[in-house]
């Protein structure tokens, strides 16, 4: 699978706005479905549309520390739920 950088995707979407998807895909050698997906992402996510693989849209624009804290918060909430369930289990035995 071929990968394209952010600049290429942005330029391809701009070109498709100007001359149409069919002509843009012919010129760029990109599949029409690929270009349509890029256009859809731009509509849904604006400036964050092409942030890169593996990075969630919700994490874009956040500092590394903020992301770490959010993940830690999720992990602690899960641990808290497990402890609540365990407490309920042991309370039944009494």
Beta strands, then each sheet from edge to edge (+ up, - down):
end
